[in-house]
Amino acid sequence: MNNRYVRGKRGRTASDWRWRKLSQSIRREVKFCEVPRCPDTDLTVDHIIPIDEAPDLIYARENLRVMCRTHNGQRQDKCTDAEREQVQARIRARRQRALHYYQSQEMNC
């Protein structure tokens, strides 16, 4: 069994040490459910594009959001095309920033 994720009742879930640390960090930064006016404080970190669909994005912050357990459970493994495109756009932007950074470092050498 791969220790990066396990098969649960509703598909794959991240379960390793790296995931737990990342999840805690994100929940410290974002203290509310993404769903407007949701008062619930029992928060989880949700993969926007499900792990089954994109296991390579399991630790990508661009693919993560904070939701309460209730809303995360209602959402299950659903992802709209718009959500998918937003995640991909954020990943492209991050890669572009990294490329510019490394290019500027090479010029300073």
SEKERO-523309 format. One record per residue: residue in three letters; x, y, z of N, C-alpha, C in turn. Coordinates in steps of 0.001 Angstrom, whole numbers, padded with zeros to 6 digits, always signed. Example, Ala and Ser with C-alpha at 12.3 -4.5 7.8 and 13.67 -1.06 7.14 Angstrom:
// SEKERO-523309
ALA+013190-005690+007800+012300-004500+007800+013200-003300+007800 SER+012850-002250+007080+013670-001060+007140+012900+000030+007870 
***
This chain:
// SEKERO-523309
MET+000847-001184+000000+000000+000000+000000+000888+001240+000000 ASN+000525+002209-000790+001239+003471-000868+000896+004284+000373 ASN+001918+004796+001090+001629+005528+002317+001238+006982+002072 ARG+001180+007430+000824+000793+008808+000536-000706+009001+000675 TYR-001472+007986+000384-002912+008093+000550-003492+006716+000769 VAL-004664+006679+001375-005335+005411+001651-006729+005456+001063 ARG-007291+004303+000835-008636+004206+000290-009607+004238+001455 GLY-010496+005213+001457-011503+005333+002502-012874+005051+001935 LYS-013879+005336+002717-015255+005111+002287-015610+005968+001073 ARG-015024+007157+000993-015372+008095-000077-014197+008348-001010 GLY-013380+007378-001264-012248+007568-002156-010953+007666-001367 ARG-009926+008154-002012-008616+008227-001378-008497+009471-000518 THR-007792+009313+000594-007518+010439+001473-006038+010428+001823 ALA-005454+011601+001962-004059+011701+002364-003957+011328+003834 SER-002894+010641+004209-002822+010180+005593-001419+010199+006178 ASP-000424+010670+005469+000927+010593+005990+001317+011834+006791 TRP+002500+011822+007367+002989+012892+008213+003034+014217+007462 ARG+003534+014198+006243+003643+015422+005446+002258+016064+005247 TRP+001255+015232+004959-000100+015746+004769-000641+016356+006056 ARG-000443+015668+007176-000957+016179+008444-000352+017542+008774 LYS+000954+017702+008549+001616+018984+008810+001089+020073+007865 LEU+000951+019757+006591+000438+020714+005617-000991+021117+005968 SER-001820+020156+006298-003212+020416+006664-003300+021325+007891 GLN-002498+021040+008900-002487+021876+010104-002064+023304+009769 SER-001049+023442+008949-000543+024754+008564-001616+025570+007837 ILE-002295+024941+006909-003329+025636+006143-004503+026018+007041 ARG-004887+025124+007945-006006+025433+008846-005645+026526+009844 ARG-004355+026692+010168-003943+027817+011012-004059+029133+010246 GLU-003765+029098+008949-003826+030302+008113-005270+030712+007814 VAL-006113+029734+007504-007503+029992+007120-008398+029387+008198 LYS-009051+030230+008943-009779+029764+010122-011278+029592+009914 PHE-011731+029689+008640-013153+029596+008362-013413+028688+007163 CYS-014600+028109+007124-015049+027319+005980-015168+028232+004761 GLU-014799+027723+003611-014867+028499+002373-016297+028852+001972 VAL-017247+028093+002444-018656+028346+002114-019117+029598+002877 PRO-019617+030602+002165-020008+031861+002813-021010+031660+003958 ARG-020800+032404+005020-021668+032433+006204-021771+031094+006937 CYS-020843+030199+006712-020854+028926+007440-020226+029148+008814 PRO-020977+028877+009895-020449+029125+011235-019625+027961+011799 ASP-019595+026828+011118-018943+025622+011631-017435+025841+011764 THR-016874+025382+012879-015439+025529+013110-014699+024193+013096 ASP-015379+023102+012802-014740+021785+012667-014210+021696+011237 LEU-012977+022171+011031-012452+022373+009694-011566+021236+009210 THR-011600+021027+007897-010729+020068+007217-010139+020768+005998 VAL-009116+020158+005435-008544+020674+004195-008992+019743+003077 ASP-009581+020340+002057-010189+019606+000956-009327+019707-000296 HIS-009197+018604-001012-008569+018620-002337-009619+019047-003349 ILE-009390+020151-004034-010356+020642-005012-010491+019634-006147 ILE-009360+019285-006759-009347+018191-007734-009052+016931-006926 PRO-009945+015959-006909-009789+014784-006056-008480+014027-006288 ILE-008005+013377-005249-006759+012613-005307-006827+011534-006378 ASP-007969+010865-006511-008115+009821-007535-007864+010365-008938 GLU-008252+011609-009162-008123+012223-010479-006724+012795-010725 ALA-006095+013321-009665-004782+013960-009821-003907+013678-008595 PRO-003392+012457-008471-002572+012130-007296-001299+012974-007197 ASP-000842+013528-008320+000355+014372-008292+000095+015722-007619 LEU-001156+016079-007383-001497+017351-006738-001844+017178-005264 ILE-001493+016044-004692-001885+015740-003319-001370+016778-002326 TYR-000160+017331-002558+000418+018317-001648+000447+019723-002244 ALA-000142+019935-003387-000120+021254-004033-001099+022195-003327 ARG-000579+023243-002716-001434+024201-002009-002496+024800-002930 GLU-002164+024925-004202-003117+025482-005162-004357+024611-005322 ASN-004247+023358-004928-005349+022410-005057-006062+022175-003718 LEU-005775+023003-002727-006321+022775-001397-007157+023969-000947 ARG-008179+023677-000164-009004+024729+000426-009558+024226+001759 VAL-009911+025163+002613-010452+024829+003931-011976+024792+003843 MET-012525+023706+004359-013982+023561+004438-014318+022884+005758 CYS-015511+023115+006237-015964+022385+007426-016240+020933+007009 ARG-016275+020054+007991-016510+018632+007680-017828+018420+006949 THR-018837+019165+007348-020155+019001+006731-020100+019318+005239 HIS-019586+020492+004893-019537+020878+003483-018555+020016+002682 ASN-017449+019625+003301-016508+018740+002616-017167+017399+002326 GLY-017923+016875+003284-018622+015611+003084-019706+015697+002021 GLN-020408+016820+001976-021449+017008+000961-020844+017098-000435 ARG-019679+017695-000528-019016+017881-001813-018523+016555-002380 GLN-018054+015674-001507-017472+014376-001879-016353+014562-002904 ASP-016354+013811-003986-015275+013887-004983-015707+014641-006235 LYS-016562+015632-006061-017040+016405-007213-016117+017595-007456 CYS-015848+017865-008722-015020+018999-009107-015554+019534-010430 THR-015850+020822-010464-016361+021404-011704-015201+021742-012639 ASP-015515+021932-013902-014487+022338-014865-013898+023691-014485 ALA-014726+024590-013967-014246+025912-013551-013251+025788-012397 GLU-013561+024938-011418-012638+024720-010296-011330+024121-010795 ARG-011445+023151-011685-010267+022491-012261-009373+023523-012966 GLU-009978+024405-013748-009219+025423-014477-008578+026429-013521 GLN-009276+026791-012442-008703+027721-011461-007458+027130-010815 VAL-007520+025860-010467-006360+025193-009870-005202+025179-010869 GLN-005479+024777-012100-004427+024729-013124-003828+026114-013371 ALA-004653+027161-013361-004164+028531-013564-003243+028947-012418 ARG-003613+028598-011188-002751+028928-010044-001424+028188-010121 ILE-001452+026939-010566-000214+026164-010705+000664+026767-011797 ARG+000063+027150-012922+000839+027791-013992+001472+029092-013505 ALA+000730+029878-012743+001248+031143-012226+002418+030904-011274 ARG+002306+029891-010413+003404+029567-009495+004646+029156-010269 ARG+004463+028328-011269+005611+027884-012073+006255+029052-012805 GLN+005433+029968-013293+005956+031149-013991+006765+032019-013034 ARG+006257+032200-011805+007005+032981-010809+008332+032316-010488 ALA+008325+030999-010346+009562+030272-010051+010555+030410-011199 LEU+010075+030316-012421+010941+030459-013584+011586+031842-013605 HIS+010801+032889-013380+011351+034257-013347+012376+034410-012237 TYR+012098+033810-011086+013021+033901-009961+014359+033255-010320 TYR+014317+032038-010851+015566+031342-011183+016319+032031-012311 GLN+015605+032587-013246+016268+033337-014325+016959+034567-013772 SER+016332+035265-012819+016948+036453-012242+018166+036067-011402 GLN+018133+034908-010762+019283+034453-009984+020456+034119-010892 GLU+020189+033538-012036+021261+033216-012983+021920+034484-013515 MET+021150+035536-013717+021699+036787-014220+022573+037482-013192 ASN+022300+037242-011892+023079+037861-010830+024385+037142-010565 CYS+024569+035980-011132+025798+035209-010899+026938+035687-011760 
***
